[in-house]
Amino acid sequence: MSLIIPANTLASGGYEVANSLRFNDGSSDYLNRTLGSDGNRQKWTWSGWVKRGTFVASQMIFGCKSGDISASLNFRDDQLRFFDYDDGAFGSQLKTNRLFRDVSAWYHIVVAYDTTQGTAANRIKFYVNGVQETSFATSTYPSEDFNGYINESDYTHYVGSEDGSENFFDGYIAEVCFINDQQLAPTSFGEFDEDSGIWKPIDVSGLTFGNNGYYLDFEASGNLGNDANGGTDFTEANLAAVNQSTDTCTNNFATMNPLDNFYYNGTFSEGNLKGINGSSREASATATIAISNGKWFWEVQPKTNVAPFIGIQQSPSAANTSSGASMSTNGYGYLKTGKVETSNGSGGSTVLAEYATYAADDIIGVAVDLDGNKIYFYKNGALQGSGVTITAVGSTTNGHYLIAFGALGGQDTFEINFGSPPYSESGGETDGDGFGNFAHAVPSGYFALCTKNLAEYG
């Protein structure tokens, strides 16, 4: 199960990526641009950072298509694949043996294409996080001097879809570069941090993008398809300012974890910031970042209010009934009835506090102090009571807590804001370091769940 434990993460300093674009599988989100002229069909480089959301058979990251001719970079059965395809035949196809199933991580992917190379294996190179992929389940290299389809005139380039009608990407994409006329190494786009060894982005503004080249930085919320290199912009389809995210490859925010879903049996969307539990499941959905010390804040908005609970628990759910935060050992859940409950150790629950009831669309803030062993709940910005004492994190089963929400019977929908909300949020409230966009004021000394803050306070 994918999980970020507070440890060595990149602190402030160096090149920063401000924004990514959030795509939602099944909702027809994509960008497209039709080429007006031929570029170099034998030599080009594509670079981008991606953070996956859900898993389906095929999700397109980038490509082009015209009729029965196409070329695409995609996740196919969780393997990374690139191909050139013409009416039933593959002119090229590379598919890794390695699987990419980490929904908490940002992957930097480079496809470096040069069919003029005399050695077949040099004609298409894959790099992930600065390292070349060399183990392939399928390795059909193009013939020497093959004219691929990526740069052909009148073909439409897509980001987030195969052709605007199927195989939509789910997750986040950032720092997209398309370079014409050059087969570049990943060091043109990133470098290994000298202290942590983590692969990180560098400033790409000095690169020569060439004819048909482009740079998508997603910083213009009113024009998400803007080519920051000055070329023709992409057209947005079903994308709006709300799809602009501050969850990036230089500051990775928590999301809900679809890999911890066996008992919750839920459906996740909006970059794993919206969840609907399976019918009559009383288990929790949990987050990708576990907390083991420090002070953390997030907001949850129940949308249906059947029987929600919101809180924390010490480990993933262990059964499909009676295993949510309010019914598990060292779990703490704020119910819509106003009660804050934990397990009584005998299959029932103990009421620890009684606060205001809440309804659909109320915003529940959660502040956890793992240094002082307290959890606080807020309803629409108003602190409820004086907090509830929780078990010291060192005495929990795994030495950390997981953010959790779910329903005690029935089916509920939740939207969660770790600082980069899935909905339009005009609150503009940030933590003390300026991270996040919350509806209500962040308590002093508490921070959004992102890797910048983990490096500083986690």
FENDABEL-V284213 format. One record per residue. N is the residue number from 1. SS is DSSP state (h for helix, s for strand, l for the rest). PHI is phi in degrees with one decimal (NA if undefined). PSI is psi as a letter, one per 30 degrees, with the letter a starting at -180 (* if undefined). Layout:
n:N ss:SS phi:PHI psi:PSI
n:N ss:SS phi:PHI psi:PSI
This chain:
n:1 ss:l phi:NA psi:k
n:2 ss:l phi:-69.0 psi:k
n:3 ss:l phi:-158.7 psi:k
n:4 ss:s phi:-96.5 psi:j
n:5 ss:s phi:-99.3 psi:k
n:6 ss:l phi:-53.6 psi:k
n:7 ss:l phi:-160.6 psi:b
n:8 ss:l phi:-78.1 psi:j
n:9 ss:l phi:-124.9 psi:l
n:10 ss:l phi:-70.3 psi:k
n:11 ss:l phi:-84.8 psi:a
n:12 ss:l phi:-63.4 psi:l
n:13 ss:l phi:122.0 psi:k
n:14 ss:l phi:84.4 psi:a
n:15 ss:l phi:-70.4 psi:k
n:16 ss:l phi:-116.6 psi:k
n:17 ss:l phi:-97.6 psi:j
n:18 ss:l phi:-79.1 psi:e
n:19 ss:l phi:-142.6 psi:l
n:20 ss:s phi:-125.3 psi:l
n:21 ss:s phi:-116.8 psi:k
n:22 ss:s phi:-93.5 psi:k
n:23 ss:s phi:-108.1 psi:k
n:24 ss:l phi:-119.2 psi:j
n:25 ss:l phi:-56.5 psi:k
n:26 ss:l phi:90.1 psi:f
n:27 ss:l phi:-109.3 psi:g
n:28 ss:l phi:64.3 psi:h
n:29 ss:l phi:-83.7 psi:k
n:30 ss:s phi:-169.4 psi:l
n:31 ss:s phi:-117.5 psi:k
n:32 ss:s phi:-148.7 psi:l
n:33 ss:s phi:-152.3 psi:k
n:34 ss:s phi:-91.8 psi:k
n:35 ss:l phi:-72.1 psi:k
n:36 ss:l phi:-92.2 psi:f
n:37 ss:l phi:-154.9 psi:l
n:38 ss:l phi:-68.0 psi:k
n:39 ss:l phi:-106.8 psi:a
n:40 ss:l phi:-77.5 psi:j
n:41 ss:l phi:-83.0 psi:f
n:42 ss:l phi:-107.0 psi:f
n:43 ss:s phi:-148.3 psi:j
n:44 ss:s phi:-164.6 psi:l
n:45 ss:s phi:-139.9 psi:k
n:46 ss:s phi:-116.6 psi:k
n:47 ss:s phi:-135.8 psi:k
n:48 ss:s phi:-165.7 psi:l
n:49 ss:s phi:-107.8 psi:k
n:50 ss:s phi:-133.7 psi:k
n:51 ss:s phi:-127.6 psi:j
n:52 ss:s phi:-74.1 psi:l
n:53 ss:l phi:-107.3 psi:d
n:54 ss:l phi:-111.9 psi:l
n:55 ss:l phi:-121.1 psi:k
n:56 ss:l phi:-132.5 psi:l
n:57 ss:l phi:-59.2 psi:e
n:58 ss:s phi:-146.8 psi:k
n:59 ss:s phi:-132.6 psi:k
n:60 ss:s phi:-84.8 psi:k
n:61 ss:s phi:-96.2 psi:e
n:62 ss:s phi:-155.2 psi:k
n:63 ss:s phi:173.4 psi:a
n:64 ss:s phi:-142.4 psi:l
n:65 ss:s phi:-156.2 psi:k
n:66 ss:s phi:-150.0 psi:j
n:67 ss:l phi:63.6 psi:b
n:68 ss:l phi:-92.5 psi:g
n:69 ss:s phi:-106.9 psi:k
n:70 ss:s phi:-154.6 psi:l
n:71 ss:s phi:-145.4 psi:k
n:72 ss:s phi:-158.9 psi:k
n:73 ss:s phi:-104.5 psi:k
n:74 ss:s phi:-154.3 psi:l
n:75 ss:s phi:-95.2 psi:j
n:76 ss:s phi:-119.7 psi:j
n:77 ss:l phi:53.2 psi:h
n:78 ss:l phi:70.9 psi:g
n:79 ss:s phi:-96.5 psi:l
n:80 ss:s phi:-86.9 psi:k
n:81 ss:s phi:-139.9 psi:k
n:82 ss:s phi:-129.6 psi:k
n:83 ss:s phi:-150.6 psi:l
n:84 ss:s phi:-109.7 psi:k
n:85 ss:s phi:-136.2 psi:k
n:86 ss:s phi:-139.2 psi:j
n:87 ss:l phi:48.7 psi:h
n:88 ss:l phi:100.1 psi:f
n:89 ss:s phi:-130.0 psi:k
n:90 ss:s phi:-93.0 psi:j
n:91 ss:s phi:-74.7 psi:f
n:92 ss:s phi:-157.9 psi:l
n:93 ss:s phi:-164.8 psi:k
n:94 ss:s phi:-118.8 psi:k
n:95 ss:s phi:-139.9 psi:k
n:96 ss:s phi:-69.5 psi:l
n:97 ss:s phi:-74.1 psi:e
n:98 ss:s phi:-66.1 psi:k
n:99 ss:s phi:-101.1 psi:k
n:100 ss:l phi:-120.9 psi:j
n:101 ss:l phi:-123.3 psi:g
n:102 ss:l phi:-90.3 psi:j
n:103 ss:l phi:-85.3 psi:f
n:104 ss:l phi:-95.5 psi:f
n:105 ss:l phi:-108.9 psi:l
n:106 ss:l phi:-94.9 psi:k
n:107 ss:s phi:-105.7 psi:k
n:108 ss:s phi:-96.6 psi:k
n:109 ss:s phi:-117.0 psi:k
n:110 ss:s phi:-125.2 psi:k
n:111 ss:s phi:-112.4 psi:j
n:112 ss:s phi:-111.6 psi:j
n:113 ss:s phi:-118.6 psi:k
n:114 ss:s phi:-157.3 psi:j
n:115 ss:l phi:-80.9 psi:f
n:116 ss:l phi:-80.2 psi:f
n:117 ss:l phi:-66.3 psi:k
n:118 ss:l phi:-72.5 psi:f
n:119 ss:l phi:-91.7 psi:k
n:120 ss:h phi:-56.4 psi:e
n:121 ss:h phi:-67.2 psi:f
n:122 ss:h phi:-91.8 psi:f
n:123 ss:l phi:-78.1 psi:f
n:124 ss:s phi:-134.6 psi:k
n:125 ss:s phi:-122.6 psi:k
n:126 ss:s phi:-102.2 psi:k
n:127 ss:s phi:-130.5 psi:k
n:128 ss:s phi:-126.4 psi:k
n:129 ss:l phi:51.4 psi:h
n:130 ss:l phi:84.5 psi:f
n:131 ss:s phi:-117.3 psi:k
n:132 ss:s phi:-73.1 psi:k
n:133 ss:l phi:-80.2 psi:k
n:134 ss:l phi:-126.6 psi:f
n:135 ss:l phi:-110.1 psi:j
n:136 ss:s phi:-125.1 psi:k
n:137 ss:s phi:-75.7 psi:e
n:138 ss:s phi:-132.7 psi:k
n:139 ss:s phi:-143.2 psi:i
n:140 ss:s phi:-100.8 psi:j
n:141 ss:l phi:-87.4 psi:k
n:142 ss:l phi:-67.6 psi:l
n:143 ss:l phi:-67.9 psi:l
n:144 ss:l phi:-61.2 psi:k
n:145 ss:l phi:67.1 psi:g
n:146 ss:l phi:-60.4 psi:k
n:147 ss:l phi:-93.6 psi:j
n:148 ss:l phi:-72.1 psi:a
n:149 ss:l phi:-105.7 psi:f
n:150 ss:l phi:-58.1 psi:e
n:151 ss:l phi:-109.4 psi:g
n:152 ss:l phi:-83.2 psi:k
n:153 ss:l phi:-56.8 psi:k
n:154 ss:l phi:73.0 psi:g
n:155 ss:l phi:-84.3 psi:k
n:156 ss:s phi:-98.8 psi:k
n:157 ss:s phi:-84.8 psi:k
n:158 ss:s phi:-121.7 psi:k
n:159 ss:s phi:-121.4 psi:j
n:160 ss:l phi:97.3 psi:g
n:161 ss:l phi:-161.5 psi:l
n:162 ss:l phi:-75.1 psi:e
n:163 ss:l phi:-151.8 psi:g
n:164 ss:l phi:85.7 psi:g
n:165 ss:l phi:-130.6 psi:f
n:166 ss:l phi:-159.9 psi:l
n:167 ss:l phi:54.1 psi:h
n:168 ss:l phi:-76.0 psi:k
n:169 ss:l phi:-77.3 psi:k
n:170 ss:l phi:-125.5 psi:k
n:171 ss:s phi:137.2 psi:b
n:172 ss:s phi:-125.7 psi:k
n:173 ss:s phi:-130.4 psi:k
n:174 ss:s phi:-141.1 psi:l
n:175 ss:s phi:50.7 psi:h
n:176 ss:s phi:-87.8 psi:k
n:177 ss:s phi:-125.5 psi:k
n:178 ss:s phi:-120.9 psi:k
n:179 ss:s phi:-112.5 psi:k
n:180 ss:s phi:-90.0 psi:k
n:181 ss:l phi:80.5 psi:g
n:182 ss:l phi:-140.5 psi:k
n:183 ss:l phi:-102.8 psi:j
n:184 ss:l phi:-100.2 psi:l
n:185 ss:l phi:-82.3 psi:l
n:186 ss:h phi:-62.8 psi:f
n:187 ss:h phi:-68.0 psi:f
n:188 ss:h phi:-75.4 psi:f
n:189 ss:l phi:-123.3 psi:f
n:190 ss:s phi:-157.1 psi:l
n:191 ss:s phi:-156.1 psi:l
n:192 ss:s phi:-84.7 psi:k
n:193 ss:l phi:-62.6 psi:k
n:194 ss:l phi:-69.8 psi:f
n:195 ss:l phi:-93.1 psi:e
n:196 ss:l phi:-95.8 psi:f
n:197 ss:l phi:79.3 psi:g
n:198 ss:l phi:-78.3 psi:k
n:199 ss:s phi:-72.8 psi:k
n:200 ss:s phi:-140.2 psi:l
n:201 ss:s phi:-75.3 psi:l
n:202 ss:l phi:-125.4 psi:l
n:203 ss:l phi:-66.5 psi:k
n:204 ss:l phi:-104.8 psi:g
n:205 ss:l phi:-64.9 psi:f
n:206 ss:l phi:-87.3 psi:f
n:207 ss:l phi:-74.4 psi:l
n:208 ss:l phi:-95.7 psi:j
n:209 ss:l phi:-85.7 psi:f
n:210 ss:l phi:77.2 psi:l
n:211 ss:l phi:-59.4 psi:k
n:212 ss:l phi:73.6 psi:f
n:213 ss:l phi:-70.6 psi:l
n:214 ss:s phi:-159.0 psi:l
n:215 ss:s phi:-135.4 psi:j
n:216 ss:s phi:-106.2 psi:j
n:217 ss:l phi:-105.6 psi:f
n:218 ss:l phi:58.7 psi:g
n:219 ss:l phi:-87.9 psi:f
n:220 ss:l phi:-95.9 psi:j
n:221 ss:l phi:-62.9 psi:f
n:222 ss:l phi:-89.2 psi:f
n:223 ss:l phi:-151.6 psi:i
n:224 ss:l phi:-66.9 psi:f
n:225 ss:l phi:-90.7 psi:g
n:226 ss:l phi:-59.6 psi:k
n:227 ss:l phi:-86.3 psi:j
n:228 ss:l phi:-68.7 psi:f
n:229 ss:l phi:-85.0 psi:f
n:230 ss:l phi:97.8 psi:g
n:231 ss:l phi:-85.8 psi:a
n:232 ss:l phi:-68.5 psi:k
n:233 ss:l phi:-72.1 psi:l
n:234 ss:l phi:-81.4 psi:l
n:235 ss:s phi:-93.8 psi:k
n:236 ss:s phi:-88.1 psi:k
n:237 ss:s phi:-119.6 psi:j
n:238 ss:l phi:59.5 psi:g
n:239 ss:l phi:-119.9 psi:k
n:240 ss:l phi:-141.7 psi:a
n:241 ss:h phi:-56.0 psi:e
n:242 ss:h phi:-65.2 psi:f
n:243 ss:h phi:-81.3 psi:f
n:244 ss:s phi:-74.9 psi:k
n:245 ss:s phi:-126.0 psi:l
n:246 ss:l phi:-97.6 psi:g
n:247 ss:l phi:-78.7 psi:j
n:248 ss:s phi:-136.3 psi:l
n:249 ss:l phi:-72.2 psi:f
n:250 ss:l phi:-110.0 psi:f
n:251 ss:s phi:-152.6 psi:j
n:252 ss:l phi:-88.1 psi:j
n:253 ss:s phi:-89.5 psi:l
n:254 ss:l phi:-63.7 psi:k
n:255 ss:l phi:-136.5 psi:l
n:256 ss:s phi:-74.2 psi:l
n:257 ss:l phi:-108.4 psi:j
n:258 ss:l phi:-70.2 psi:f
n:259 ss:l phi:-78.6 psi:f
n:260 ss:l phi:-100.3 psi:i
n:261 ss:l phi:-140.4 psi:g
n:262 ss:l phi:-63.3 psi:e
n:263 ss:l phi:-89.3 psi:e
n:264 ss:l phi:-65.8 psi:e
n:265 ss:l phi:52.2 psi:h
n:266 ss:l phi:-101.4 psi:l
n:267 ss:s phi:-114.4 psi:k
n:268 ss:s phi:-111.9 psi:k
n:269 ss:s phi:-152.5 psi:a
n:270 ss:l phi:51.8 psi:h
n:271 ss:l phi:64.7 psi:h
n:272 ss:l phi:64.3 psi:h
n:273 ss:l phi:-114.1 psi:g
n:274 ss:s phi:-133.0 psi:k
n:275 ss:s phi:-137.0 psi:k
n:276 ss:s phi:-127.0 psi:j
n:277 ss:l phi:-73.3 psi:l
n:278 ss:l phi:-62.9 psi:l
n:279 ss:l phi:-56.1 psi:k
n:280 ss:l phi:62.4 psi:g
n:281 ss:l phi:-87.1 psi:k
n:282 ss:l phi:-106.8 psi:g
n:283 ss:l phi:-88.8 psi:l
n:284 ss:s phi:-100.9 psi:l
n:285 ss:s phi:-89.4 psi:k
n:286 ss:s phi:-125.1 psi:l
n:287 ss:s phi:-101.8 psi:l
n:288 ss:s phi:-79.6 psi:f
n:289 ss:s phi:-110.9 psi:k
n:290 ss:s phi:-90.8 psi:k
n:291 ss:s phi:-113.8 psi:k
n:292 ss:l phi:-124.2 psi:f
n:293 ss:l phi:-164.6 psi:l
n:294 ss:l phi:90.2 psi:a
n:295 ss:s phi:-126.3 psi:k
n:296 ss:s phi:-132.8 psi:l
n:297 ss:s phi:-138.2 psi:k
n:298 ss:s phi:-154.4 psi:l
n:299 ss:s phi:-126.2 psi:k
n:300 ss:s phi:-130.1 psi:k
n:301 ss:s phi:-121.4 psi:j
n:302 ss:s phi:-69.4 psi:k
n:303 ss:l phi:-106.3 psi:f
n:304 ss:l phi:-120.8 psi:f
n:305 ss:l phi:60.6 psi:h
n:306 ss:l phi:-73.8 psi:e
n:307 ss:l phi:-158.6 psi:h
n:308 ss:s phi:-77.3 psi:l
n:309 ss:s phi:-131.2 psi:k
n:310 ss:s phi:-137.6 psi:k
n:311 ss:s phi:175.9 psi:b
n:312 ss:s phi:-140.3 psi:l
n:313 ss:s phi:-150.9 psi:l
n:314 ss:l phi:-84.0 psi:f
n:315 ss:l phi:-159.8 psi:l
n:316 ss:l phi:-58.8 psi:l
n:317 ss:l phi:-61.1 psi:k
n:318 ss:l phi:-112.4 psi:f
n:319 ss:l phi:-157.7 psi:l
n:320 ss:l phi:-86.8 psi:f
n:321 ss:l phi:-134.6 psi:k
n:322 ss:l phi:53.7 psi:h
n:323 ss:l phi:-130.9 psi:g
n:324 ss:l phi:-75.0 psi:l
n:325 ss:h phi:-56.3 psi:e
n:326 ss:h phi:-80.3 psi:f
n:327 ss:h phi:-122.2 psi:g
n:328 ss:l phi:-115.8 psi:l
n:329 ss:l phi:-60.6 psi:k
n:330 ss:l phi:57.5 psi:h
n:331 ss:l phi:-115.1 psi:k
n:332 ss:s phi:-138.4 psi:k
n:333 ss:s phi:-129.8 psi:k
n:334 ss:s phi:-94.8 psi:j
n:335 ss:s phi:-90.9 psi:l
n:336 ss:l phi:-63.8 psi:f
n:337 ss:l phi:-72.9 psi:f
n:338 ss:l phi:97.6 psi:f
n:339 ss:s phi:-80.4 psi:k
n:340 ss:s phi:-106.4 psi:k
n:341 ss:s phi:-126.0 psi:l
n:342 ss:s phi:-141.4 psi:l
n:343 ss:s phi:-64.7 psi:k
n:344 ss:l phi:-93.1 psi:g
n:345 ss:l phi:84.0 psi:f
n:346 ss:l phi:-127.9 psi:g
n:347 ss:l phi:89.8 psi:f
n:348 ss:l phi:-119.2 psi:a
n:349 ss:s phi:-133.7 psi:l
n:350 ss:s phi:-114.6 psi:k
n:351 ss:s phi:-83.2 psi:k
n:352 ss:s phi:-99.5 psi:f
n:353 ss:s phi:-163.2 psi:l
n:354 ss:s phi:-130.4 psi:j
n:355 ss:l phi:-118.1 psi:a
n:356 ss:l phi:-66.3 psi:k
n:357 ss:l phi:-70.2 psi:l
n:358 ss:l phi:-137.9 psi:l
n:359 ss:l phi:-131.0 psi:l
n:360 ss:l phi:-56.1 psi:k
n:361 ss:l phi:78.1 psi:f
n:362 ss:l phi:-65.3 psi:k
n:363 ss:s phi:-104.9 psi:j
n:364 ss:s phi:-100.3 psi:j
n:365 ss:s phi:-89.2 psi:k
n:366 ss:s phi:-126.3 psi:k
n:367 ss:s phi:-122.7 psi:k
n:368 ss:s phi:-116.6 psi:k
n:369 ss:s phi:-108.3 psi:j
n:370 ss:l phi:-84.4 psi:f
n:371 ss:l phi:-86.7 psi:e
n:372 ss:l phi:-105.0 psi:g
n:373 ss:l phi:59.5 psi:h
n:374 ss:s phi:-137.5 psi:l
n:375 ss:s phi:-125.7 psi:k
n:376 ss:s phi:-121.9 psi:k
n:377 ss:s phi:-120.4 psi:k
n:378 ss:s phi:-124.6 psi:k
n:379 ss:s phi:-114.7 psi:j
n:380 ss:l phi:49.6 psi:h
n:381 ss:l phi:91.7 psi:f
n:382 ss:s phi:-95.6 psi:k
n:383 ss:s phi:-64.1 psi:k
n:384 ss:s phi:-100.1 psi:j
n:385 ss:s phi:63.0 psi:a
n:386 ss:s phi:-117.1 psi:g
n:387 ss:s phi:92.2 psi:l
n:388 ss:s phi:-119.2 psi:k
n:389 ss:s phi:-73.3 psi:k
n:390 ss:l phi:-117.5 psi:l
n:391 ss:l phi:-61.9 psi:k
n:392 ss:l phi:-55.4 psi:k
n:393 ss:h phi:-58.6 psi:e
n:394 ss:h phi:-68.1 psi:f
n:395 ss:h phi:-99.6 psi:g
n:396 ss:l phi:-80.2 psi:l
n:397 ss:l phi:-59.7 psi:e
n:398 ss:l phi:-112.5 psi:g
n:399 ss:l phi:77.9 psi:g
n:400 ss:l phi:-159.6 psi:l
n:401 ss:s phi:-113.1 psi:l
n:402 ss:s phi:-113.6 psi:k
n:403 ss:s phi:-66.3 psi:k
n:404 ss:s phi:-147.1 psi:k
n:405 ss:s phi:-153.0 psi:l
n:406 ss:s phi:179.4 psi:a
n:407 ss:s phi:-132.8 psi:k
n:408 ss:l phi:-91.7 psi:i
n:409 ss:l phi:93.0 psi:k
n:410 ss:l phi:77.9 psi:a
n:411 ss:l phi:-135.1 psi:k
n:412 ss:l phi:-126.7 psi:l
n:413 ss:s phi:-111.6 psi:k
n:414 ss:s phi:-129.6 psi:k
n:415 ss:s phi:-120.7 psi:k
n:416 ss:s phi:-123.3 psi:k
n:417 ss:s phi:-121.0 psi:j
n:418 ss:l phi:-88.1 psi:g
n:419 ss:l phi:136.0 psi:f
n:420 ss:l phi:-125.4 psi:i
n:421 ss:l phi:-69.3 psi:l
n:422 ss:l phi:-84.5 psi:f
n:423 ss:l phi:-125.3 psi:l
n:424 ss:l phi:-68.2 psi:j
n:425 ss:l phi:-124.7 psi:j
n:426 ss:l phi:-97.9 psi:g
n:427 ss:l phi:-60.2 psi:e
n:428 ss:l phi:67.7 psi:g
n:429 ss:s phi:-84.4 psi:k
n:430 ss:l phi:-118.0 psi:l
n:431 ss:l phi:-79.8 psi:a
n:432 ss:l phi:-64.4 psi:f
n:433 ss:l phi:-98.9 psi:g
n:434 ss:l phi:85.9 psi:g
n:435 ss:l phi:-95.4 psi:k
n:436 ss:l phi:95.9 psi:l
n:437 ss:l phi:-139.3 psi:j
n:438 ss:s phi:-110.5 psi:l
n:439 ss:l phi:-71.4 psi:e
n:440 ss:l phi:-127.5 psi:l
n:441 ss:l phi:-57.2 psi:k
n:442 ss:l phi:-80.1 psi:k
n:443 ss:l phi:-55.4 psi:k
n:444 ss:l phi:-57.3 psi:k
n:445 ss:l phi:88.2 psi:f
n:446 ss:l phi:-106.2 psi:l
n:447 ss:s phi:-137.7 psi:l
n:448 ss:l phi:-69.7 psi:l
n:449 ss:l phi:-86.1 psi:j
n:450 ss:s phi:-145.4 psi:l
n:451 ss:h phi:-68.7 psi:f
n:452 ss:h phi:-60.7 psi:e
n:453 ss:h phi:-71.4 psi:e
n:454 ss:h phi:-62.4 psi:e
n:455 ss:h phi:-65.4 psi:f
n:456 ss:h phi:-91.8 psi:e
n:457 ss:h phi:-125.8 psi:f
n:458 ss:l phi:-92.3 psi:*
